[in-house]
Amino acid sequence: MRQLPRAEIAEVFRRFAAAQPNPKGELAYKNPFTLLVAVVLSAQATDAGVNRATPALFAKADTAEKMAALGEEAIIGLIRTIGLFRSKARNLVALSQKLVGEFGGKVPQTREELVTLAGVGRKTANVVLNTAFHQPTIGVDTHVFRVANRTGIAPAPDALAVEMKLEKVVPEQYKLHAHHWLILHGRYICIARRPKCPECLIVDICRYPDKTPPVPAKAPK
């Protein structure tokens, strides 16, 4: 798909900003550490499912020191409702131990350091940097990838290529919130099957060729 012109991309984000000036992520957290934990847990799981499990987990361990001390089996008991809970529990212990041993228990504020933690990839690091530390990073999950490609904002074959394109084409004044606008748009409007094109505020700009038509009005009886 051909990429949208820069003026149209700017208009897309102008509309997102006008509709939702301060978008927020939907994962519940208390501090940068609990955000990091929530994002790690959200891999191949829904935010709603993670939010159901984390209150009990965070009540027992809301710092790296407490999480490391809690241990793998106790964590498993608290996150069993989340997919891949065994490997995620193992990662939470390992990343917590590394935070304590190498970072004084604090979540680092660079991508290069974050991706050295167990269970943390580039997308997770970008989400943490953006949400916890207000850096203009863009985490490309399935929603962002779909919206970027469908609309023509940043068509590319893989997540890293989409991220690199978004870094280039999103106007500077919109970069801080671009991540959340794109995720929320993909989650609620530009959904995977039968996107809600009649409700979309950028439908006239979007390059998606198979737009969902409006539901015909019923004829009066």
C-alpha angles and dihedrals in degrees: 000000000000115000120247117253114260093250091057092046089052089051091051091056093041088059093046089051093048092050096043114014096179110029118188133203117245101228113106116231142154104207140352092283095053089046089054090050092048093050092049089050092048094067106117089354136090123257089235091055092048091048090055092056104038102067091070091041094049091046087064100032123021095148133056091246093055093044092051090048093047091065136210100284094050090048091050089055090055100044101036092119091063121085118257089015095161097055091040092053089050090050093048091055093046096047091046092051091050092048090053095043100042109018105036091252092298127122108247119238101220129080091225091060096039095056090058088069120095112265094010118120131170095278093051091047091051092050092051093046091049100042103034101031103026096237116155095245124140120218110205111213126160092282095051091044092052096046094045092052100038097048098040093241092124113350111189138142100244142025096258092050091049090050092050091050093048090051088057102041106035107095112247095244091059101043097093093061100027092097094058096040091054094045094048092045090052094044098050110018113016092046123170098253122040098351116218095248095158088061096043118115093206098043092119091056099039116104096207105132098203101057117173107250122231117266107260114249114251115250114245114258 
